[in-house]
Amino acid sequence: MTHRRIPHRRAMLASAGALALAATATLTLANAHAAPAPSAAKLSPAAATTLASQLKSGTAGAFYDAKAQKLVVNVVDEASAATVRAKGAEARIVKHSMAQLDAARQTLKAKATIPGTAWAMDPRTNKVVVTADRTVTGAKLDRLTTVAKGLGDTVEVRHSKGEFKPLIAGGDAIWGSSARCSLGFNVVKDGQPYFLTAGHCGNAVKEWSDQQGGQTIATTEESTFPGNDYSIAKYTGSAEHPSEVDLYGGTQKITKAADATVGEKVKRSGSTTQVHDGTVKALNASVNYQEGTVNGLIQTDVCAEPGDSGGALFDGESALGLTSGGSGDCSSGGETFFQPVPAALQAYGAQIG
C-alpha cells in the first residue's frame, strides 16, 4: 500500500495493578539455609508492560523502574507478593488497595468534578494525586480541598501554574479552515488508509489539508470528545502516508500499538514544538477540561503547546498515545495528557499501518 507523507515541517506523526510477595523460607536442620526470594528480573519497558498486564488482579498499581530495569508491583498482603515475585517482578507492600483508591476516584468524580482539575492513581505514592490548575480558586478550591480532606491519606492535592486545556491552535501541520493540529498515526481500516488525531481536533475540522489553505487530503469520518479524545480521518488522495513519526531530522518507524507503563521513558512529536521526551507518570487519568471530562488518559511530564494536539506519543516502534491537552509549555514544563492509541484503534476497528 502506498503511504502519504506530510511535508517535513508539518508533523507527519505516524504514533498494573499487582499481586505479590515473598514466600517465607523454610529451615531444614542445623545447617539449613533460608531459601532466598526470587529476585526481580531485568526487563525492557515492553516486557514490563506485558508482565504488568498479567499482574492486575488483586494488586494496587505498578510502575517501571527504568534505572533498575524492573517492574515494581504494589500489593497489600504477603500472599499476593509471593505471586508477583514468582512472575519476575518486585513486590512492594503498600497501605491502600486498588479498591480503596478507586473509591476515592469515584468520590472525586461525584463531588469535585471541577473544570481545571485532574486526577490519577500514582503507584509510586500509592495515592490518588489531584492536580488543580491556576483557574481553580475561591469557592472551587475550597470545595476541592474539603472533598480531598474527607478522603484522608488516599488523596494528595497538587497545584499547577498552568491551565488544563486541549492543545489546539491555528497554524501549520494538518490544517482545517479554523484550526491546526498534529497528525498522530497512520492506520488502516477496511483496507483503506486513514490517520488518527485528537477528538477535539476532529470535532473542529471536517476537511484536512497538509498546508494552510491547501487542497483537502483527508476528511474526518468519526470523532469523540469529551469522554474520550480521539478521531479518525480518511485519506482522499493517493500520496504517501507511511507508518512513521516525524523526528524533525529523521523518522521513527511505527509497527504496533501498545499500552503505556508508569515509569516508561517516552517521546512526543508535534507540529508546534517538534520532538520532546519525558516519563509516564500515571495511567487512567481523568481531566476536567472546560469543555468536559475525558477519562482513561496517560499522564506524563512531556511538554506540549497549542497545535501539538493529536500528535504522537511513542516508545521506539510502539504507538502509545495521541496528544490531548495539559498545562504549561516547553519553556516552563508542565503536565500533558494523552489518549491511549489501543482504545482508539478498538473504537474504530483500525490497525497501525
Buried (B, 14 or more C-beta within 10 A) or exposed (E): EEBBBBEEEBBBBBBBBBBBBBBEEEEEEEEEEEEEBBEBBEBEBBBBBBBBEEBBEBBBBBBBBBEEBBBBBBBBBBEBBBBBBBBBBBBBBBEBBBEBBBBBBEBBBEBBEBBBBBBBBBBBEBBBBBBBBEBBEEEBBEBBBEBBEEBEEBBBBEEBEBBBBBBBBEBBBBBBEEBBBBBBBBBBBEEEBBBBBBBBBBBBBBBBBBBBEEEBBBEBBBBBBBEBBBBBBBBBEEBBBBBBBBEBEEBBEBEBBBBBBBBBEBBBBBBBBBBBEBBBBBBBBBBBBEBEBBBBBBBBBBBBBBBBBBBBBBBBBBBBBBBBBBBBBBEEBBBBBBBBBBBBBEBBEBEBB
